[in-house]
Amino acid sequence: MSPSIATNTMVDRAELLDFLRMRHRALLITQRVDGAVQASPVNCGVDGAGRIVVSTYPERAKVRNARREPAVSVVVLSDDWTGPWVQVDGDAEVVDAPDSVEPLVEYFRCVSGEHPDWDEYRAAMLRQGKSIVRVTPRRWGPVATGGFPAHLTDAPA
């Protein structure tokens, strides 16, 4: 079996959004008060404006950090651990209830499809006081895959 070679594929914004729309697992990376990074595993989607969206609660560290310092990173992963991934750097905006309800409907649709009872969903989002974090991509790295550096694949095992 030949080793897999690591890849880095530069993509434009449209290609990035197409890549992101198919993936819903990510790490949202924010900055703590002391400057250290804080990483939160999240489910995410892409809204109609091309922002990465995350459903959360206003008390969470990621929310407090993003409110204070909106420059964040999102590492979007494939479901398959060895699949492609990308890091997106952007500016976060936190939207709280009740203004978060319709963006949360859009979030649900882009991650899970249609809900059987949207009125029930909206009421639950209000009852839970859910917030949404929207990250507008500023820059992104290449879509990458893990593996060996190409120069090592020709070396004898």
FIZA-25762 format. One line per 10 residues: their letters; for each residue x, y, z of N, C-alpha, C, O. Coordinates in pm, 1 decimal, padded with zeros to 6 digits. Each point is the difference from the previous one (the first is absolute). Last residue first. Layout:
FIZA-25762
a> X/Y/Z/X/Y/Z/X/Y/Z/X/Y/Z | ...
//
This chain:
FIZA-25762
apadtlhapf> 01084.3/00196.3/00222.2/-00061.4/-00015.9/00133.1/00096.9/-00053.7/00101.8/-00036.4/-00018.8/00116.1 | 00173.4/00328.6/-00551.8/-00032.5/-00139.4/00033.9/-00051.5/-00008.2/00144.4/00041.2/00077.0/00086.8 | -00120.8/00371.0/-00378.8/00104.8/-00065.8/00079.7/-00038.7/-00144.6/00028.5/-00118.3/-00029.8/00016.9 | -00158.5/00361.5/-00240.4/00090.0/-00072.2/-00090.8/00108.9/-00075.8/00074.4/00072.0/-00080.7/-00058.9 | -00394.9/00361.5/00276.4/-00071.6/-00114.3/-00057.9/00086.4/-00079.1/-00096.9/-00031.5/-00114.5/-00032.5 | 00152.4/00531.0/00267.4/00020.3/-00123.5/00076.3/-00067.5/-00122.6/-00063.6/00030.0/-00113.6/00036.6 | -00064.9/00569.3/-00207.2/00137.3/-00048.5/-00018.5/00026.9/-00129.0/00078.2/00096.5/-00070.3/-00030.0 | -00522.7/00304.9/00064.4/00018.8/-00069.7/-00127.6/00140.8/-00057.6/-00014.5/00015.7/-00109.0/-00055.0 | -00238.3/00159.5/00537.1/00052.7/00093.8/-00098.2/00034.0/-00077.3/-00128.1/00047.4/-00113.4/00006.5 | -00425.7/-00104.3/00289.6/00144.4/00016.7/-00005.9/00036.7/00115.6/-00092.2/-00071.6/00027.0/-00096.4
ggtavpgwrr> -00407.2/-00013.2/00337.9/00075.8/-00102.8/-00071.2/00148.0/00032.0/00003.4/00044.4/00091.1/00069.9 | -00572.6/00170.7/-00022.2/00120.4/-00049.7/00065.3/00068.3/-00104.6/-00085.1/-00054.3/-00045.3/-00100.8 | -00242.1/00469.2/-00083.5/-00014.3/-00138.2/00045.2/00131.0/-00039.9/00065.2/00106.4/00051.4/-00034.5 | -00385.4/00448.6/-00099.8/00115.4/-00087.0/00020.7/-00042.5/-00142.5/00031.8/-00110.2/-00024.5/00048.9 | -00023.3/00544.2/-00262.8/-00066.2/-00123.0/00042.8/00110.7/-00104.8/00002.9/00068.4/-00023.2/-00099.6 | 00092.0/00523.8/00173.3/-00039.9/-00097.6/-00100.7/-00084.4/-00110.7/00062.8/00008.7/-00025.5/00120.2 | -00042.2/00477.7/00128.0/00114.1/-00073.8/-00050.6/-00045.2/-00093.7/-00110.4/-00117.0/-00000.1/-00038.1 | -00112.0/00482.6/00174.0/-00002.5/-00143.6/00024.7/00124.2/-00061.5/-00060.3/00057.8/00050.0/-00096.6 | -00339.0/00456.7/00247.5/00105.7/-00071.9/-00073.1/-00008.7/-00146.9/00037.5/-00062.4/-00036.3/00099.6 | -00287.4/00322.9/00019.1/00091.9/00104.3/-00046.5/00109.3/-00061.5/-00085.8/00035.4/00051.3/-00106.2
ptvrviskgq> -00571.7/-00200.8/00277.0/00137.2/-00034.8/-00039.0/00076.1/00121.9/-00052.8/-00049.2/00073.6/-00085.5 | -00350.4/-00084.8/00451.6/00021.3/00043.6/-00137.9/00144.6/-00030.5/-00038.2/00092.5/00056.2/00058.5 | -00444.6/-00259.7/00325.3/00138.8/00033.9/-00031.3/00010.5/00032.8/-00148.1/-00024.7/-00084.7/-00085.8 | -00359.6/00040.6/00515.1/00019.3/00004.8/-00145.4/00141.4/00050.0/-00027.1/00040.1/00105.9/00048.2 | -00356.3/-00334.1/00374.6/00124.7/00067.4/-00034.8/00012.6/-00009.3/-00151.7/-00006.6/-00108.6/-00057.6 | -00434.7/00086.0/00413.7/00070.0/-00051.1/-00117.0/00125.4/00083.7/-00020.1/-00002.1/00122.3/00013.7 | -00361.3/-00273.4/00419.1/00070.0/00101.7/-00078.2/00056.4/-00066.4/-00123.9/00005.4/-00122.5/-00010.3 | -00427.1/-00001.3/00395.3/00112.8/-00031.8/-00087.7/00052.0/00123.9/-00072.8/-00073.9/00092.6/-00033.5 | -00278.5/-00212.1/00400.4/00082.7/00120.3/-00008.1/00120.5/-00016.4/-00090.8/00106.2/00056.0/00026.9 | -00490.5/-00360.1/00094.5/00138.0/-00032.7/00036.7/00092.0/00122.6/-00003.6/00113.5/-00006.0/00047.2
rlmaaryedw> -00568.4/00048.7/-00177.9/-00001.9/-00053.9/00135.9/00142.3/-00028.0/00050.2/00031.4/00024.3/00116.5 | -00089.3/00108.1/-00566.9/-00028.2/00110.6/00092.6/00006.1/-00046.4/00144.9/00058.3/00066.9/00085.3 | -00014.6/-00393.0/-00416.6/00117.4/00087.9/-00006.1/-00018.5/00119.6/00094.1/00094.9/00041.8/00066.4 | -00456.5/-00339.6/-00119.2/00108.9/-00062.0/00075.9/00123.9/00089.5/00000.6/00067.6/00011.1/00102.3 | -00435.8/00119.6/-00365.8/-00032.7/00012.8/00142.8/00111.8/-00058.3/00086.3/00034.6/00056.8/00103.6 | 00001.0/-00112.0/-00569.8/00016.8/00141.0/00037.7/-00026.5/00021.1/00148.7/00074.5/00071.2/00067.2 | -00159.6/-00500.3/-00239.6/00143.6/00029.6/-00000.1/00025.4/00144.1/00044.7/00084.9/00025.5/00085.4 | -00532.0/-00160.6/-00149.1/00056.3/-00064.6/00119.1/00149.5/00032.2/00012.3/00048.6/00029.8/00109.1 | -00261.9/00111.4/-00497.0/-00049.2/00078.4/00114.1/00055.9/-00055.6/00130.8/00041.4/00075.5/00087.9 | 00049.5/-00308.8/-00490.6/00080.4/00121.1/00016.2/-00048.7/00087.1/00115.8/00081.1/00065.3/00065.7
dphegsvcrf> -00102.6/-00594.4/-00192.1/-00090.1/00100.7/00057.2/00079.3/00126.0/00032.1/00058.9/00012.0/00107.4 | 00145.0/-00393.4/-00323.7/-00140.1/-00039.6/-00014.2/-00099.1/00104.4/00054.2/-00117.4/-00001.5/-00037.2 | 00602.2/00116.4/-00192.9/-00049.3/-00042.4/00131.0/-00147.4/-00037.9/-00015.1/-00070.3/00061.8/-00079.9 | 00485.7/-00057.9/-00305.7/-00126.4/00054.3/00049.9/-00037.5/-00060.5/00135.1/00021.1/-00118.8/00024.7 | 00496.8/00119.4/-00148.4/-00115.8/-00004.0/-00089.7/-00123.0/00059.4/00065.6/00010.4/00090.1/00083.3 | 00458.1/-00120.0/00098.3/-00084.2/-00119.0/00016.0/-00118.6/-00009.2/-00095.2/-00067.9/-00102.7/-00002.0 | 00417.6/00459.9/-00000.2/00068.2/-00113.2/00063.3/-00083.8/-00127.9/-00006.7/00053.0/-00107.8/-00027.1 | -00210.8/00529.7/-00143.6/00124.2/-00029.2/-00073.3/00076.5/-00117.5/00061.4/00084.1/-00059.7/-00067.2 | -00497.8/00208.4/00266.3/-00022.2/-00044.8/-00138.3/00130.5/-00036.8/-00069.2/00005.9/-00100.1/-00071.5 | 00011.9/00289.6/00504.9/-00054.3/-00135.8/00004.1/-00015.8/-00053.9/-00142.0/00037.9/-00113.5/-00028.6
yevlpevsdp> 00090.8/00563.5/00065.3/00106.6/-00090.1/00044.1/-00049.4/-00145.0/-00003.1/00066.2/-00087.2/-00056.2 | -00383.8/00422.2/-00019.7/00086.1/-00017.3/-00116.6/00115.4/-00095.3/00032.3/00035.3/-00084.3/-00082.5 | -00310.1/00198.5/00436.8/-00078.4/-00078.6/-00095.9/00085.5/-00027.0/-00123.4/00006.0/-00113.0/-00048.4 | 00171.8/00403.2/00361.6/00009.3/-00139.1/00045.5/-00082.9/-00093.2/-00087.3/00037.7/-00115.5/-00019.8 | -00058.2/00583.8/-00060.0/00129.7/-00055.1/-00040.6/00020.7/-00144.6/00046.5/00066.4/-00077.9/-00068.4 | -00461.4/00288.7/00216.6/-00004.0/-00027.8/-00144.6/00136.4/-00043.2/-00053.5/00004.6/-00090.1/-00083.6 | -00023.9/00201.1/00550.4/-00091.4/-00109.5/-00035.1/-00001.2/-00029.5/-00149.6/00018.1/-00115.4/-00038.9 | 00229.8/00466.3/00307.2/00069.2/-00118.9/-00050.9/-00094.5/-00104.7/-00058.0/00045.4/-00091.9/-00068.2 | -00173.5/00509.6/00295.7/00045.8/00023.8/-00137.4/00066.3/-00121.8/-00063.1/00013.7/-00006.7/-00122.1 | -00189.5/00068.5/00588.6/-00083.8/-00067.1/-00098.8/00047.6/00015.2/-00144.4/-00051.9/-00066.2/-00089.8
advveadgdv> 00397.2/-00056.9/00354.7/-00145.8/-00005.1/-00007.8/-00056.3/00135.5/00043.6/00057.4/00063.6/00088.5 | 00439.6/-00050.8/-00286.4/-00073.5/-00061.0/00110.5/-00150.1/00000.2/-00027.5/-00049.5/00070.7/-00087.8 | 00551.0/-00051.1/-00190.0/-00138.5/00046.9/-00002.7/-00075.6/-00078.3/00106.7/-00000.3/-00123.1/-00000.1 | 00542.6/00251.8/-00152.9/-00090.0/-00079.8/00082.7/-00137.6/00063.9/-00004.7/-00014.8/00120.2/00022.2 | 00481.1/-00134.1/-00348.4/-00110.4/00081.9/00049.1/-00089.1/-00093.0/00080.2/-00033.0/-00109.0/-00046.6 | 00577.0/00104.6/-00172.5/-00120.3/-00058.2/00059.8/-00097.8/00108.5/00041.9/00037.9/00109.7/00041.0 | 00375.9/-00175.7/-00425.3/-00053.8/00089.4/00101.5/-00133.2/-00055.1/00048.7/-00091.5/-00025.0/-00078.4 | 00528.9/-00263.6/-00138.9/-00105.0/00095.3/-00030.3/-00040.7/00082.7/00119.0/00061.0/-00005.1/00106.8 | 00246.2/-00438.5/-00358.7/00011.0/00109.4/00096.5/-00106.3/00102.9/-00036.2/-00021.5/00030.4/-00117.3 | 00098.1/-00584.9/00021.6/-00056.3/00126.4/-00045.9/00016.0/00101.9/00112.3/-00040.9/-00025.1/00113.3
qvwpgtwdds> 00243.1/-00491.5/-00280.2/-00010.2/00101.7/00104.4/-00047.0/00129.1/-00063.8/00055.6/00046.5/-00099.5 | -00123.9/-00594.0/-00047.5/00047.6/00134.7/-00031.8/-00013.2/00089.2/00123.1/-00092.5/-00016.4/00079.5 | 00096.0/-00549.2/-00289.0/-00039.8/00099.9/00098.9/00052.3/00136.3/-00044.1/00084.0/00009.2/-00089.5 | -00160.7/-00582.6/-00085.8/00049.7/00136.4/-00012.4/-00059.0/00093.7/00105.1/-00108.2/-00024.0/00053.6 | 00145.4/-00502.2/00070.2/-00049.4/00078.7/-00112.7/00054.1/00142.3/-00000.3/00070.3/00040.6/00092.5 | -00020.5/-00414.1/00236.3/00109.2/00018.8/-00094.8/-00041.6/00081.0/-00122.5/00077.7/00014.4/-00094.4 | -00392.1/-00120.7/00442.4/00113.6/00064.6/00065.6/00113.3/00027.5/-00098.0/00069.8/00100.3/00014.3 | -00585.4/-00114.4/-00147.4/00108.1/-00098.1/00003.0/00124.6/00070.3/00054.0/00044.5/00099.3/-00057.4 | -00402.9/00174.5/00002.2/-00048.9/-00105.2/00089.4/00104.5/-00109.9/00016.0/00016.3/-00055.4/00108.7 | 00172.7/00537.6/-00218.2/-00085.3/-00098.0/-00067.1/-00049.3/-00101.0/00102.3/00060.7/-00016.2/00105.9
lvvvsvaper> 00069.8/00536.8/00023.7/00051.0/-00134.9/-00022.5/-00097.7/-00083.8/-00081.0/-00119.3/00029.8/-00005.7 | 00270.5/00514.3/00138.7/-00110.6/-00084.8/-00043.5/00057.8/-00133.5/-00046.9/00087.1/-00005.7/-00086.8 | 00052.0/00441.0/00408.8/00061.8/-00111.6/-00072.1/-00113.4/-00096.2/-00032.2/-00054.8/-00064.6/00089.3 | 00085.6/00610.0/00037.4/-00082.5/-00119.2/-00001.0/00074.4/-00104.7/-00083.2/00030.2/00022.5/-00117.2 | 00074.6/00477.2/00403.3/00031.0/-00097.2/-00104.8/-00095.3/-00117.3/00014.7/-00042.8/-00033.7/00110.4 | 00037.8/00600.5/00032.5/-00002.8/-00141.3/00037.0/00049.5/-00084.0/-00117.2/00016.9/00049.5/-00111.5 | -00108.4/00485.2/00314.9/00088.5/-00072.0/-00092.6/00011.0/-00144.4/00048.6/00056.4/-00026.7/00106.1 | -00303.3/00361.8/00146.8/-00071.0/-00068.8/-00109.1/00088.1/-00070.1/-00103.6/-00052.1/-00073.1/-00084.2 | 00055.1/00214.7/00619.6/00098.1/00002.0/-00109.3/-00057.7/-00077.4/-00117.5/00009.3/-00122.7/-00004.8 | -00291.7/00204.4/00373.6/00110.0/00085.7/00040.4/00101.0/00017.9/-00113.3/00048.5/00110.6/-00024.3
ranrvkarep> -00417.2/-00402.7/-00032.1/-00052.7/00134.9/00022.3/00114.0/00098.2/00028.9/-00000.7/00113.3/-00048.0 | 00104.3/-00570.0/00008.5/-00028.8/00060.4/-00131.3/-00058.6/00140.1/00014.3/00024.9/00086.4/-00084.1 | 00058.3/-00343.8/00480.7/00124.7/00034.5/-00068.1/-00026.0/00071.4/-00132.4/00065.9/00099.5/-00030.1 | -00435.2/-00267.7/00270.5/00062.3/00111.0/00074.7/00127.1/00046.3/-00070.2/00023.9/00120.0/-00013.5 | -00226.7/-00498.9/-00165.2/-00082.2/00119.0/-00022.7/00060.6/00119.9/00071.2/00014.6/00106.9/-00059.2 | 00182.0/-00530.2/00121.2/00021.1/00043.1/-00138.6/-00077.0/00127.5/-00030.5/00047.4/00084.9/-00075.5 | -00107.1/-00298.4/00498.3/00127.4/00072.3/-00012.3/00021.6/00051.4/-00141.8/00046.7/00112.4/-00018.7 | -00553.6/-00185.4/00195.5/00118.0/-00079.6/-00036.2/00124.7/00087.6/-00016.5/-00008.7/00116.5/-00038.6 | -00465.5/00017.1/00128.3/00090.2/-00015.8/00114.2/00130.9/-00070.2/-00034.8/00091.7/-00002.4/00082.1 | -00472.2/00076.5/-00391.1/00074.6/00122.9/00027.6/00099.7/-00012.1/00114.5/00091.6/00081.7/00009.2
ytsvvirgag> -00222.3/-00494.0/-00341.4/-00063.7/00071.3/00110.5/00084.4/00121.4/00037.0/00122.6/-00004.7/-00010.0 | -00176.0/-00252.7/-00493.2/00063.0/-00012.5/00131.5/-00083.4/00072.1/00105.6/-00109.6/00049.0/-00027.6 | 00203.7/-00185.0/-00546.0/-00102.9/00015.4/00102.2/00063.2/-00024.5/00136.9/00077.7/-00093.9/00017.3 | 00143.4/00261.9/-00503.7/00008.0/-00094.6/00110.6/-00109.4/00033.4/00099.5/-00011.4/00114.8/00042.9 | 00208.9/-00001.3/-00593.0/-00092.9/00024.2/00110.9/00004.6/-00115.1/00099.8/00009.9/-00117.2/-00036.4 | 00265.0/00389.1/-00400.4/-00003.2/-00123.5/00077.0/-00085.1/00028.7/00122.6/00022.8/00098.8/00069.9 | -00093.8/00171.0/-00537.4/00064.2/00001.2/00131.5/-00007.9/-00139.2/00061.3/-00097.6/-00072.2/-00020.5 | -00098.3/00248.8/-00406.8/00133.6/-00056.3/-00007.3/00077.3/00006.8/00130.1/00123.0/-00004.6/-00000.4 | -00593.1/00129.4/-00101.0/00095.8/00108.2/-00022.1/00144.4/-00050.6/-00004.9/00093.2/00079.9/-00008.7 | -00467.8/-00369.5/00100.3/-00018.2/00055.3/-00133.8/00095.0/00113.0/-00033.3/00021.6/00030.1/-00117.4
dvgcnvpsaq> 00142.7/-00384.1/00488.2/-00127.7/00066.0/-00027.1/-00002.1/00058.7/-00140.8/00097.9/-00010.2/-00074.0 | 00155.4/-00425.5/00309.8/00028.3/00121.4/-00075.2/-00133.7/00063.4/-00033.9/-00085.5/-00063.2/-00062.0 | 00255.9/-00275.3/00491.6/-00057.0/00003.1/-00133.5/00045.9/00127.1/-00069.0/00082.4/00074.7/00052.8 | 00045.4/-00423.9/00411.3/-00009.6/00126.3/-00071.2/-00067.3/-00019.1/-00134.9/-00014.6/-00111.3/-00050.4 | 00155.0/-00104.8/00584.5/-00063.7/-00027.5/-00128.3/-00015.4/00134.4/-00068.5/-00025.9/00100.8/00065.6 | 00423.5/-00195.1/00304.5/-00134.0/00049.2/-00032.7/-00052.5/-00067.5/-00126.0/00075.6/-00054.9/-00080.2 | 00352.8/00091.0/00492.8/-00058.2/-00081.0/-00107.1/-00144.8/00042.4/-00020.7/-00075.5/00013.8/00096.2 | 00473.7/00305.1/00095.8/-00127.7/-00064.2/00030.8/-00043.5/-00086.1/-00117.0/-00012.2/00050.7/-00111.5 | 00475.7/00229.8/00339.9/-00060.7/-00072.5/-00112.0/-00125.4/-00071.3/00047.4/-00000.3/-00065.5/00104.2 | 00359.2/00495.9/00029.4/-00101.6/-00090.2/00054.4/-00068.7/-00064.2/-00119.5/-00050.2/00070.0/-00087.9
vagdvrqtil> 00547.3/00221.9/00204.8/-00109.9/-00043.5/-00085.9/-00093.2/-00093.5/00075.0/00040.9/-00069.8/00092.8 | 00254.7/00488.9/00124.9/00010.4/-00141.2/-00039.6/-00119.5/-00036.7/-00087.8/-00104.3/00065.2/00004.8 | 00150.5/00365.2/00210.8/00063.5/-00014.2/-00130.7/00017.4/-00142.8/-00046.2/00030.1/-00023.5/-00117.0 | -00260.4/00202.3/00519.8/00145.5/00006.3/00016.8/00076.3/-00017.7/-00131.8/00123.1/-00004.0/-00000.4 | -00603.7/-00020.1/00017.8/00038.9/00131.3/00052.5/00151.8/00013.6/00007.8/00054.7/00106.9/-00027.0 | -00217.0/-00461.0/-00331.2/-00032.5/00025.2/00140.0/00047.9/00139.2/00041.5/00075.1/00064.9/-00072.9 | -00214.1/-00241.5/-00433.3/00110.1/00043.8/00085.7/-00050.9/00029.5/00140.2/-00095.0/00076.1/00018.2 | -00074.6/-00444.1/-00423.4/-00013.3/00137.1/00046.0/00117.9/00032.0/00091.7/00082.1/-00086.2/00031.5 | -00280.7/-00304.5/-00409.1/00113.4/00042.4/00080.1/-00012.9/00148.7/00029.8/-00004.0/00083.7/-00090.2 | -00293.0/-00544.9/-00069.1/-00005.5/00145.6/00001.6/00108.2/00046.0/00096.6/-00002.2/-00035.8/00117.7
larhrmrlfd> -00073.0/-00430.7/-00413.0/00051.1/00058.2/00122.9/-00008.6/00151.4/-00017.3/00055.7/00055.9/-00094.5 | -00363.0/-00466.0/-00157.5/00104.8/00101.7/00000.3/00050.4/00027.3/00140.5/-00059.1/-00042.6/00099.2 | -00313.0/-00233.9/-00470.1/00080.0/-00017.5/00122.2/00116.5/00096.3/-00004.3/00069.3/00012.2/-00101.0 | -00393.2/-00084.4/-00259.3/-00066.3/00063.9/00113.6/00074.4/-00017.6/00132.0/-00053.1/00035.5/00105.3 | 00065.7/-00047.9/-00703.5/00063.0/-00042.7/00125.7/-00059.3/00077.4/00116.2/-00023.4/00120.4/-00010.5 | -00074.3/-00043.2/-00459.8/-00009.9/-00145.9/00010.0/00052.7/-00053.3/00133.2/-00006.1/-00120.4/00024.8 | 00026.4/00587.1/-00151.7/-00141.5/-00039.9/00004.9/-00018.4/-00150.2/00019.6/-00102.5/-00043.7/00052.3 | 00541.2/00247.7/-00119.7/-00055.3/00013.6/00134.7/-00143.3/-00051.2/00009.8/-00036.8/-00061.0/00100.4 | 00255.2/00073.4/-00525.8/00066.1/-00096.1/00088.1/-00063.8/00001.6/00138.6/-00028.6/-00105.4/00056.9 | -00114.3/00429.5/-00363.0/-00047.1/-00132.1/-00042.8/00059.3/-00109.1/00089.8/-00070.2/-00093.3/00039.1
lleardvmtn> 00226.7/00527.9/00027.1/-00136.7/-00015.0/00050.7/-00060.4/-00133.6/-00041.4/-00071.9/-00062.3/00078.1 | 00500.8/00169.8/-00247.7/00004.0/-00016.2/00145.2/-00139.9/-00025.2/00054.5/-00020.6/-00093.6/00077.3 | 00061.5/00202.5/-00529.1/00042.8/-00138.1/00024.9/00006.5/-00028.4/00150.0/-00035.5/-00109.0/00044.9 | -00059.0/00549.8/-00173.1/-00111.3/-00087.0/-00040.6/00034.0/-00146.8/00026.5/-00083.9/-00075.3/00049.4 | 00425.4/00401.2/00029.1/-00109.6/00008.1/00096.8/-00115.5/-00094.3/-00034.6/-00053.2/-00067.0/00088.5 | 00518.7/-00090.7/-00273.9/-00057.4/00134.1/00008.1/-00119.3/-00003.5/00094.6/-00033.4/-00105.6/00053.8 | 00476.0/-00223.0/-00019.0/-00135.1/00013.1/-00053.7/-00043.7/00145.9/00008.1/00044.2/00074.8/00087.2 | 00418.0/-00445.4/-00055.4/-00052.0/00135.9/00015.0/-00137.4/00007.2/-00067.0/-00020.2/-00054.9/-00108.3 | 00276.8/-00379.3/00316.6/-00064.2/00052.4/-00119.5/-00056.7/00138.5/00028.5/-00091.7/00014.5/00080.8 | 00442.1/-00425.9/00106.0/-00044.1/00134.8/00034.5/-00055.5/00061.8/-00127.5/00074.6/00025.5/-00094.5
taispsm> 00082.6/-00555.9/00309.6/-00034.2/00095.6/-00106.1/-00041.5/00133.4/00060.7/-00047.2/00006.4/00113.5 | 00333.4/-00514.2/-00005.4/-00070.8/00118.0/00049.3/-00024.8/00095.5/-00116.4/00082.5/00013.5/-00090.3 | -00034.9/-00547.2/00025.2/00078.8/00122.4/-00005.1/-00086.1/00115.2/00049.2/-00115.2/00014.0/-00041.3 | 00119.3/-00576.3/00134.2/-00073.0/00113.9/-00053.6/00086.7/00124.5/00013.0/00074.4/00015.6/00096.8 | 00121.2/-00526.7/-00166.8/-00041.8/00099.7/00099.3/-00078.2/00113.3/-00065.4/00020.6/00032.0/-00117.1 | -00021.0/-00545.0/-00069.8/00081.7/00119.9/-00005.8/-00052.4/00103.2/00100.3/-00120.5/00009.2/00023.3 | 00110.7/-00563.5/-00024.1/-00084.8/00117.9/00000.0/00088.9/00123.7/00000.0/00088.7/00013.3/00084.3
//
